[in-house]
Amino acid sequence: MAKEKKKGFFSWFGLGRQEKKQLEEQIEKEKLVAEEAEQQRLAEETARRAAEEAEQQRLTEETARRAAEEAEQQRLTEEAARRVAEEAEQQRLAEEAARRVAEEAEQQRLAEEAARRAVEEAEQQRLAEEAARRAAEEAEQQRLAEEAARQVEEPAALSKEQERPTKEGFFVRLKRSLVKTRQNLGAGFFGLFRGKKIDDDLFEELEEQLLIADVGVETTRKIINSLTAHASRKELKEAEALYIKLKEEMSGILAKVDRPLEIEDKSPYVILMVGVNGVGKTTTIGKLARQYQSQGKSVMLAAGDTFRAAAVEQLQVWGERNKIPVIAQHTGADPASVIFDAIQSAKAKGVDILIADTAGRLQNKSHLMEELKKIVRVMKKLDEEAPHEIMLTLDASTGQNAVSQAKLFHEAVGLTGISLTKLDGTAKGGVIFAIADQFEIPIRYIGVGEGIEDLRPFKADDFIEALFSRED
């Protein structure tokens, strides 16, 4: 039995060892499984991280790719903009070149036109010189005859006769010269008013008549408004009274510009003559020179219209006829230079009056006006007060064009006086009222004929009386 017990103990002991071994194996196995699971987890974690990193790498590369594409697009856009700018610059340069070519072509055309005109003017000059030579011979003969006549007359009587004809004689000529203007103005109104009542129809007829006579829209409106106001206040009851009031209104307009030119002791007193071609400017200069000379003043002329050989020649003829010195240069010379020389010469010789002619080509009016401004600036270098008179010559027969010319010249150089020529033989003499009303520039002289004595100082009262005179 003891043997059996001993056997049983060892059996149990052996069983315990087996179970322990199995337990250890189980633990070891579980440990291995746990390790494998941990390794699996770590591998999966590593794979996940690798996938995330790969995705980040992919996103980074995608971002880099897009940035590269955008940079390329930006480069292409800038390249396109650069090309557009280059093409625009090339276009601008091409247009600039075309403009220069056009300007050069225009300059060439103007040069050819100037050359053609120069040829024409040269021919005109030749003809003018021939005519001038003949005229000079005739003038010299006439001068000798006049000189002989003067020697037997009293100097005082001669001076008075040259200064002006009798008031009555000139008034008669003035009436005669205004005959056509008087048909539309002044005495021509009397038939319009005679036997009529003052009403709207009469004012309409009067307005129409004033406009026909070139009095101008604004001045006509002022006259009509004034007469209408007087009529509405019952100050005018009969049409003939309205005629008298009209005369007063028109006289008042001219009274504002009745300021004769007073030649001051300047040595020389410089008169700058301006105006377009064909208005009688050069002729007016000659007549003024002769009249001033007859008053005992020394006179000099400056041929500042260097663009027209005929203008220079005409002044020289006037000078030769009356023994008046003329300062001139070649055709095309700088007008300011000519007048500068003339002022210097006049100062050196103690001349009383210097009358300067200027170019009058209205088609080149901007160039002409700049030239006039330059002449004035040059004058002031020698005499700050020069020119002492800037006188515009206007042709009354041009009507409202004369108003436009006055505006143009007044804005450019500031006129101080006007000489209105060719009042004889025109029905547009009413323009004198438009000019007086709009600008209030003194009207120094009026021309009523071709004779020297037919250019007279303007007197408003004489003009109105001659205009409204109903005598034949």
Backbone torsions as a table, in degrees:
resi	resn	phi	psi	omega
1	MET	NA	-40.8	176.6
2	ALA	-62.6	-30.1	179.2
3	LYS	-70.3	-37.0	179.2
4	GLU	-68.5	-40.2	-179.7
5	LYS	-62.1	-42.1	179.7
6	LYS	-63.7	-38.2	177.8
7	LYS	-66.6	-38.3	-179.5
8	GLY	-67.8	-36.3	179.5
9	PHE	-63.9	-46.0	-179.8
10	PHE	-66.6	-32.3	177.4
11	SER	-64.1	-42.3	-179.8
12	TRP	-68.2	-39.8	-179.6
13	PHE	-64.4	-38.8	178.4
14	GLY	-68.7	-36.8	177.4
15	LEU	-65.3	-38.8	179.7
16	GLY	-64.1	-38.0	-179.4
17	ARG	-67.7	-36.5	-180.0
18	GLN	-66.4	-43.6	-179.5
19	GLU	-64.5	-38.3	179.0
20	LYS	-63.4	-40.9	179.5
21	LYS	-64.5	-41.2	179.3
22	GLN	-64.1	-39.6	179.7
23	LEU	-63.7	-42.2	-179.9
24	GLU	-64.6	-40.9	178.1
25	GLU	-62.7	-39.3	-179.6
26	GLN	-64.6	-42.4	179.8
27	ILE	-63.4	-43.3	-179.7
28	GLU	-62.0	-42.1	-179.9
29	LYS	-63.3	-45.1	-179.6
30	GLU	-63.5	-37.1	178.0
31	LYS	-62.2	-44.1	178.4
32	LEU	-63.1	-41.5	179.2
33	VAL	-62.7	-42.9	179.8
34	ALA	-63.3	-41.2	179.3
35	GLU	-63.5	-43.0	179.4
36	GLU	-62.9	-39.8	179.2
37	ALA	-63.9	-40.4	179.3
38	GLU	-65.3	-42.0	177.9
39	GLN	-62.3	-40.5	178.6
40	GLN	-62.1	-41.9	179.0
41	ARG	-64.0	-44.5	179.5
42	LEU	-63.5	-39.2	178.9
43	ALA	-63.9	-43.5	179.6
44	GLU	-64.7	-39.9	178.5
45	GLU	-62.3	-43.1	177.9
46	THR	-62.4	-42.1	179.3
47	ALA	-63.9	-40.1	-179.8
48	ARG	-63.3	-45.8	179.5
49	ARG	-62.6	-41.5	178.9
50	ALA	-61.6	-39.5	179.1
51	ALA	-64.9	-42.5	178.7
52	GLU	-62.3	-44.0	179.9
53	GLU	-64.1	-38.8	178.0
54	ALA	-63.8	-40.1	179.2
55	GLU	-65.8	-42.8	176.5
56	GLN	-61.0	-41.9	177.2
57	GLN	-59.7	-44.3	179.5
58	ARG	-62.4	-44.5	179.6
59	LEU	-63.7	-40.1	178.1
60	THR	-61.2	-45.1	179.6
61	GLU	-65.0	-38.8	179.0
62	GLU	-64.2	-43.2	177.3
63	THR	-61.4	-43.5	179.0
64	ALA	-63.0	-39.5	179.7
65	ARG	-64.1	-46.4	179.6
66	ARG	-62.6	-41.9	178.3
67	ALA	-60.5	-40.1	178.4
68	ALA	-64.5	-41.6	179.1
69	GLU	-63.6	-45.0	179.7
70	GLU	-63.3	-39.8	177.5
71	ALA	-62.4	-39.9	178.5
72	GLU	-65.7	-42.5	177.3
73	GLN	-62.6	-41.3	177.7
74	GLN	-60.6	-43.1	178.9
75	ARG	-62.3	-44.1	180.0
76	LEU	-64.0	-39.9	178.6
77	THR	-62.9	-45.5	178.9
78	GLU	-64.6	-37.5	177.7
79	GLU	-63.3	-43.3	178.7
80	ALA	-64.0	-42.2	178.9
81	ALA	-62.6	-40.9	179.0
82	ARG	-61.7	-42.4	179.7
83	ARG	-65.0	-40.7	177.9
84	VAL	-61.7	-43.1	179.1
85	ALA	-62.9	-41.5	178.7
86	GLU	-63.5	-42.8	179.2
87	GLU	-64.5	-39.9	178.4
88	ALA	-63.2	-42.1	178.5
89	GLU	-63.6	-42.2	177.1
90	GLN	-62.2	-40.0	178.1
91	GLN	-63.1	-43.0	178.9
92	ARG	-62.8	-43.4	179.1
93	LEU	-63.7	-39.1	178.6
94	ALA	-64.3	-43.4	178.6
95	GLU	-65.1	-39.9	177.8
96	GLU	-61.7	-43.0	178.0
97	ALA	-63.3	-41.2	179.3
98	ALA	-64.3	-39.6	179.2
99	ARG	-63.9	-42.5	178.8
100	ARG	-63.9	-40.4	177.5
101	VAL	-61.0	-42.8	179.6
102	ALA	-64.2	-41.2	178.6
103	GLU	-63.9	-42.9	179.1
104	GLU	-63.7	-39.0	178.1
105	ALA	-64.5	-40.4	178.9
106	GLU	-66.3	-41.1	177.2
107	GLN	-62.5	-39.7	177.3
108	GLN	-62.5	-42.6	-179.9
109	ARG	-64.2	-42.9	179.4
110	LEU	-64.6	-38.6	178.8
111	ALA	-63.7	-42.5	178.8
112	GLU	-65.3	-39.2	178.7
113	GLU	-64.9	-41.9	178.1
114	ALA	-63.2	-39.2	178.9
115	ALA	-64.4	-41.3	179.2
116	ARG	-63.7	-43.3	179.4
117	ARG	-64.8	-37.8	179.3
118	ALA	-61.4	-40.2	177.8
119	VAL	-63.4	-44.1	179.8
120	GLU	-63.6	-43.3	-179.4
121	GLU	-66.4	-34.5	177.5
122	ALA	-62.9	-40.8	178.2
123	GLU	-67.4	-42.3	177.3
124	GLN	-62.3	-38.8	179.2
125	GLN	-63.7	-41.2	179.4
126	ARG	-61.9	-44.6	179.0
127	LEU	-65.3	-39.8	-179.9
128	ALA	-65.2	-39.4	178.9
129	GLU	-63.4	-39.1	178.1
130	GLU	-65.2	-45.2	178.9
131	ALA	-65.2	-39.1	-179.7
132	ALA	-64.4	-39.9	179.8
133	ARG	-61.1	-44.9	179.4
134	ARG	-65.6	-42.6	-179.7
135	ALA	-63.5	-38.1	179.9
136	ALA	-63.6	-40.4	178.3
137	GLU	-62.6	-45.7	179.5
138	GLU	-65.1	-40.3	-179.3
139	ALA	-64.2	-39.4	179.9
140	GLU	-64.3	-40.7	177.2
141	GLN	-63.4	-43.0	180.0
142	GLN	-65.8	-40.0	179.9
143	ARG	-61.4	-42.0	179.2
144	LEU	-62.7	-39.5	178.8
145	ALA	-65.8	-43.0	179.5
146	GLU	-65.9	-38.0	179.0
147	GLU	-62.2	-41.6	178.2
148	ALA	-64.3	-39.0	179.4
149	ALA	-67.5	-39.9	-178.9
150	ARG	-64.4	-31.1	-177.2
151	GLN	-66.2	-21.0	-179.1
152	VAL	-101.2	1.5	179.4
153	GLU	-107.4	160.4	177.4
154	GLU	-74.3	133.9	-178.1
155	PRO	-56.8	-39.2	-178.6
156	ALA	-64.5	-43.5	179.7
157	ALA	-64.3	-39.0	179.6
158	LEU	-63.7	-45.7	-179.1
159	SER	-59.7	-43.6	179.8
160	LYS	-63.4	-40.0	-178.8
161	GLU	-67.6	-39.2	-180.0
162	GLN	-72.0	-32.6	-178.1
163	GLU	-64.1	-44.8	177.0
164	ARG	-170.7	150.7	173.5
165	PRO	-72.2	177.7	179.3
166	THR	-64.2	152.6	179.6
167	LYS	-56.1	-43.2	-178.9
168	GLU	-63.6	-42.4	-178.8
169	GLY	-63.5	-43.2	-179.9
170	PHE	-70.7	-36.4	179.2
171	PHE	-61.2	-39.9	177.8
172	VAL	-63.3	-43.8	179.1
173	ARG	-65.7	-37.5	179.1
174	LEU	-62.8	-44.9	177.1
175	LYS	-60.3	-41.7	-178.3
176	ARG	-66.7	-38.1	-178.0
177	SER	-72.6	-24.2	-178.1
178	LEU	-95.0	14.4	-173.5
179	VAL	-59.8	-40.6	-178.9
180	LYS	-72.9	-41.1	176.9
181	THR	-64.5	-36.4	-178.7
182	ARG	-65.5	-22.6	178.1
183	GLN	-67.7	-30.1	179.4
184	ASN	-100.1	-24.6	-177.5
185	LEU	-125.8	171.9	172.3
186	GLY	58.9	-115.9	-176.8
187	ALA	-60.5	-27.8	178.8
188	GLY	-64.3	-20.0	178.8
189	PHE	-76.6	-22.7	-171.6
190	PHE	-59.2	-42.7	178.0
191	GLY	-65.3	-28.4	179.4
192	LEU	-68.5	-33.8	-175.8
193	PHE	-93.2	-24.5	-170.7
194	ARG	-58.6	125.8	173.6
195	GLY	69.1	15.6	-178.4
196	LYS	-111.1	158.8	175.7
197	LYS	-95.0	157.4	-179.3
198	ILE	-81.7	111.8	177.8
199	ASP	-149.6	-178.4	-177.7
200	ASP	-61.5	-36.5	-179.4
201	ASP	-62.3	-39.8	-179.9
202	LEU	-65.6	-42.1	179.0
203	PHE	-65.5	-36.3	178.0
204	GLU	-65.2	-41.6	178.0
205	GLU	-64.0	-41.4	179.7
206	LEU	-64.0	-43.7	179.3
207	GLU	-60.4	-44.5	179.4
208	GLU	-61.4	-41.5	-178.4
209	GLN	-66.3	-38.6	178.3
210	LEU	-65.0	-40.5	179.6
211	LEU	-67.9	-38.1	178.1
212	ILE	-61.5	-35.9	-178.5
213	ALA	-82.3	8.5	176.9
214	ASP	67.1	31.6	174.6
215	VAL	-70.3	-23.6	177.3
216	GLY	96.4	151.6	-174.3
217	VAL	-64.5	-50.7	-175.5
218	GLU	-64.3	-45.6	-178.9
219	THR	-67.0	-40.3	176.9
220	THR	-59.7	-43.4	-179.5
221	ARG	-62.5	-40.7	178.7
222	LYS	-62.4	-44.7	-179.0
223	ILE	-63.0	-47.5	-178.3
224	ILE	-63.2	-43.8	-179.5
225	ASN	-61.7	-40.9	179.9
226	SER	-65.2	-45.9	179.9
227	LEU	-64.8	-39.1	179.3
228	THR	-63.5	-40.3	179.4
229	ALA	-63.3	-43.1	178.3
230	HIS	-63.9	-40.4	-179.1
231	ALA	-67.0	-39.1	-178.6
232	SER	-68.4	-24.6	177.3
233	ARG	-88.1	9.3	177.7
234	LYS	64.7	20.5	178.0
235	GLU	-76.9	-21.9	179.4
236	LEU	-119.6	117.8	-176.9
237	LYS	-106.1	-24.9	-178.8
238	GLU	-123.2	153.1	-178.7
239	ALA	-62.9	-34.5	-179.8
240	GLU	-67.6	-29.7	174.2
241	ALA	-68.6	-33.5	176.5
242	LEU	-65.2	-35.8	177.8
243	TYR	-61.6	-43.2	178.8
244	ILE	-65.1	-41.7	179.2
245	LYS	-65.2	-37.6	177.8
246	LEU	-60.6	-42.7	178.4
247	LYS	-60.7	-41.0	179.0
248	GLU	-64.9	-42.1	179.7
249	GLU	-61.0	-46.5	-177.2
250	MET	-70.4	-32.9	176.1
251	SER	-65.8	-38.7	179.1
252	GLY	-63.7	-36.0	178.6
253	ILE	-63.2	-45.2	-177.3
254	LEU	-75.4	-26.5	-178.9
255	ALA	-61.0	-30.2	-178.0
256	LYS	-68.1	-21.5	-177.2
257	VAL	-112.5	10.8	179.1
258	ASP	-85.4	79.0	179.3
259	ARG	-135.2	96.4	-176.8
260	PRO	-63.2	153.3	179.5
261	LEU	-73.8	124.6	177.4
262	GLU	-106.1	115.9	-178.5
263	ILE	-78.8	112.4	179.8
264	GLU	-86.8	162.3	-178.2
265	ASP	-82.5	88.1	-176.6
266	LYS	-111.0	-30.7	177.6
267	SER	50.3	74.5	2.4
268	PRO	-97.9	156.3	168.9
269	TYR	-84.0	115.4	-170.8
270	VAL	-97.4	123.4	176.0
271	ILE	-111.8	117.8	177.4
272	LEU	-97.5	115.4	-177.7
273	MET	-94.8	127.5	179.8
274	VAL	-128.5	162.2	-179.9
275	GLY	150.2	162.6	-179.5
276	VAL	-79.6	168.4	178.8
277	ASN	-67.9	146.7	173.0
278	GLY	89.6	0.7	-177.6
279	VAL	-93.1	-3.8	-179.2
280	GLY	93.2	23.5	-176.5
281	LYS	-64.2	-50.6	-177.4
282	THR	-65.2	-38.9	176.9
283	THR	-63.6	-40.8	177.8
284	THR	-61.5	-39.8	177.6
285	ILE	-59.5	-46.2	-179.8
286	GLY	-62.1	-41.8	-179.7
287	LYS	-66.8	-42.3	178.5
288	LEU	-62.6	-42.7	-179.9
289	ALA	-59.8	-43.2	-179.2
290	ARG	-66.2	-41.2	-179.8
291	GLN	-66.3	-44.2	178.7
292	TYR	-63.1	-38.4	179.0
293	GLN	-63.0	-40.5	-179.2
294	SER	-68.5	-17.5	176.4
295	GLN	-87.9	6.1	177.0
296	GLY	88.9	13.1	-180.0
297	LYS	-98.1	145.8	174.5
298	SER	-84.7	138.1	-172.8
299	VAL	-128.9	145.7	172.6
300	MET	-134.0	146.2	179.0
301	LEU	-114.4	144.6	175.8
302	ALA	-118.7	120.7	-177.4
303	ALA	-84.7	77.9	-176.8
304	GLY	-82.1	-8.3	175.2
305	ASP	-87.2	78.8	-175.1
306	THR	-82.5	-3.7	-179.6
307	PHE	-81.1	-23.5	-178.0
308	ARG	-117.7	115.0	177.9
309	ALA	-60.9	-34.5	-178.6
310	ALA	-63.7	-34.9	-179.9
311	ALA	-66.9	-43.0	177.4
312	VAL	-62.2	-44.5	-178.9
313	GLU	-62.8	-40.8	-179.0
314	GLN	-62.8	-42.6	177.6
315	LEU	-64.1	-40.7	-179.7
316	GLN	-63.9	-36.5	176.8
317	VAL	-64.0	-45.1	177.1
318	TRP	-58.0	-44.0	-179.3
319	GLY	-62.8	-44.2	180.0
320	GLU	-63.7	-39.8	-178.6
321	ARG	-62.6	-37.7	-171.7
322	ASN	-112.3	11.5	179.7
323	LYS	55.8	45.8	177.7
324	ILE	-110.6	125.1	-179.4
325	PRO	-65.6	140.8	179.4
326	VAL	-123.5	123.1	176.5
327	ILE	-93.0	119.4	-176.4
328	ALA	-143.6	158.9	173.3
329	GLN	-130.6	-172.7	-177.4
330	HIS	-70.5	159.2	177.6
331	THR	-59.3	132.4	-179.4
332	GLY	91.7	-2.0	178.9
333	ALA	-66.9	162.0	178.9
334	ASP	-69.5	116.3	-177.9
335	PRO	-57.7	-38.8	-179.7
336	ALA	-62.4	-36.3	178.6
337	SER	-66.0	-41.4	179.0
338	VAL	-60.3	-47.2	-176.1
339	ILE	-71.0	-34.5	174.9
340	PHE	-59.2	-47.8	178.2
341	ASP	-60.7	-39.2	-178.0
342	ALA	-64.8	-42.1	179.4
343	ILE	-64.6	-43.0	177.7
344	GLN	-59.6	-44.0	-179.6
345	SER	-65.2	-43.0	-179.6
346	ALA	-63.2	-40.0	177.8
347	LYS	-63.8	-44.6	-177.5
348	ALA	-63.9	-34.4	-176.1
349	LYS	-95.3	-0.9	178.9
350	GLY	67.6	34.7	-179.1
351	VAL	-71.5	140.7	-178.7
352	ASP	-74.0	-46.7	-172.3
353	ILE	-132.0	130.7	172.6
354	LEU	-115.7	122.4	178.0
355	ILE	-110.1	121.0	-175.7
356	ALA	-108.6	124.3	174.5
357	ASP	-82.7	155.8	177.2
358	THR	-139.4	164.1	179.3
359	ALA	-68.2	151.0	-176.9
360	GLY	-135.1	38.4	-178.7
361	ARG	-87.6	102.2	-174.7
362	LEU	-67.7	-27.7	-178.7
363	GLN	-63.5	-21.6	174.8
364	ASN	-109.8	46.8	-167.9
365	LYS	-62.3	-37.0	-179.8
366	SER	-65.3	-42.3	177.3
367	HIS	-64.6	-42.2	179.9
368	LEU	-60.9	-45.7	-177.9
369	MET	-65.5	-40.3	177.0
370	GLU	-63.6	-37.5	178.8
371	GLU	-64.2	-42.0	178.9
372	LEU	-63.2	-42.1	178.5
373	LYS	-61.3	-39.7	179.0
374	LYS	-64.1	-42.6	179.6
375	ILE	-59.4	-43.7	179.9
376	VAL	-63.0	-42.6	179.4
377	ARG	-61.7	-42.3	-179.3
378	VAL	-65.4	-40.5	178.1
379	MET	-57.2	-42.3	-174.6
380	LYS	-69.9	-16.0	175.1
381	LYS	-67.6	-30.0	179.2
382	LEU	-95.7	-29.6	-179.0
383	ASP	-151.2	111.8	-175.9
384	GLU	-60.0	-25.5	-177.8
385	GLU	-88.7	-11.1	-178.3
386	ALA	-79.1	150.2	-8.4
387	PRO	-74.1	145.1	-178.5
388	HIS	-78.4	-20.6	176.8
389	GLU	-145.3	128.4	172.0
390	ILE	-112.1	103.5	-171.5
391	MET	-107.0	124.6	177.5
392	LEU	-94.6	129.0	174.6
393	THR	-95.7	126.5	179.9
394	LEU	-122.6	145.5	176.8
395	ASP	-96.6	113.5	-176.9
396	ALA	-60.5	-28.0	-176.1
397	SER	-71.4	-10.4	178.8
398	THR	-84.7	-4.3	175.4
399	GLY	61.1	-129.8	-174.8
400	GLN	-66.7	-18.2	173.7
401	ASN	-60.8	-33.2	178.1
402	ALA	-63.3	-35.6	177.7
403	VAL	-64.4	-43.8	179.0
404	SER	-61.9	-40.9	179.6
405	GLN	-64.7	-42.1	179.4
406	ALA	-60.8	-42.4	179.1
407	LYS	-62.4	-45.6	-177.6
408	LEU	-60.8	-50.0	-177.2
409	PHE	-71.8	-36.1	-178.6
410	HIS	-65.8	-40.1	178.5
411	GLU	-66.1	-31.8	-175.6
412	ALA	-78.5	-48.7	-170.9
413	VAL	-127.2	-5.1	179.0
414	GLY	73.1	86.3	-176.6
415	LEU	-70.7	147.4	174.9
416	THR	-117.1	-7.2	-179.9
417	GLY	-164.9	160.3	-179.9
418	ILE	-135.1	138.6	167.6
419	SER	-114.6	123.7	-176.4
420	LEU	-105.5	112.0	-174.3
421	THR	-101.9	170.9	172.1
422	LYS	58.8	35.6	174.8
423	LEU	-70.1	-23.2	177.2
424	ASP	-76.3	136.3	174.6
425	GLY	81.9	9.8	177.7
426	THR	-123.2	146.9	176.1
427	ALA	-95.2	5.0	-175.8
428	LYS	-103.8	21.4	-177.8
429	GLY	-63.4	-14.0	178.4
430	GLY	-63.1	-14.1	179.7
431	VAL	-62.4	-21.3	178.6
432	ILE	-60.6	-32.5	179.6
433	PHE	-73.1	-39.6	177.9
434	ALA	-62.9	-43.7	-179.3
435	ILE	-65.1	-45.5	-179.2
436	ALA	-63.7	-41.5	-175.9
437	ASP	-71.7	-42.4	-174.5
438	GLN	-76.2	-37.0	-171.2
439	PHE	-113.1	-26.1	-177.6
440	GLU	54.3	31.4	174.9
441	ILE	-84.5	132.0	-178.4
442	PRO	-54.8	131.7	172.9
443	ILE	-90.9	107.6	-173.5
444	ARG	-79.4	-45.3	-174.6
445	TYR	-138.9	154.1	170.8
446	ILE	-128.0	144.8	178.9
447	GLY	-109.6	123.9	-176.7
448	VAL	-124.1	20.6	180.0
449	GLY	173.2	-177.1	-175.6
450	GLU	-90.2	-19.4	-177.0
451	GLY	-73.1	158.9	178.1
452	ILE	-59.0	-39.0	-177.8
453	GLU	-74.7	-8.3	-179.8
454	ASP	-85.7	-2.9	169.5
455	LEU	-100.4	108.4	-172.0
456	ARG	-124.7	152.7	172.8
457	PRO	-57.7	138.0	-177.0
458	PHE	-75.4	130.5	174.4
459	LYS	-127.7	114.6	-173.8
460	ALA	-59.2	-43.2	-177.5
461	ASP	-62.4	-45.6	179.1
462	ASP	-61.6	-41.3	-178.0
463	PHE	-64.0	-46.0	-179.3
464	ILE	-64.5	-43.4	-179.7
465	GLU	-62.6	-42.0	178.8
466	ALA	-66.6	-36.0	-177.7
467	LEU	-71.4	-38.8	-176.6
468	PHE	-94.5	-0.1	180.0
469	SER	-67.3	132.6	179.7
470	ARG	-99.6	6.7	178.2
471	GLU	-81.1	149.2	177.1
472	ASP	-73.2	NA	NA
